[in-house]
Amino acid sequence: MLRNLRAEMTRHNIKPKDLANLLDVRLATIYDKLNGRYDFSFNDARKIKEKFFPNENIEYLFESKENQTA
């Protein structure tokens, strides 16, 4: 699960539907990726960062739970 991305989405009032529209994919695909079932491609991550979170670090946004330190 992408905790940082979800947190920033909440802070900036970005909905999963907004990501789906940006990436031109089904909403279910976005939920699968947000829940860790599939990964975002680098190009998709870059698009999300540039459009919605230009001031955030891409590594921070897409840090997976497995890679976060306690």
Secondary structure, 3 states (H helix, E strand, C coil): CCHHHHHHHHHCCCCHHHHHHHHCCCHHHHHHHHCCCCCCCHHHHHHHHHHHCCCCCHHHHCCCHHHCCC
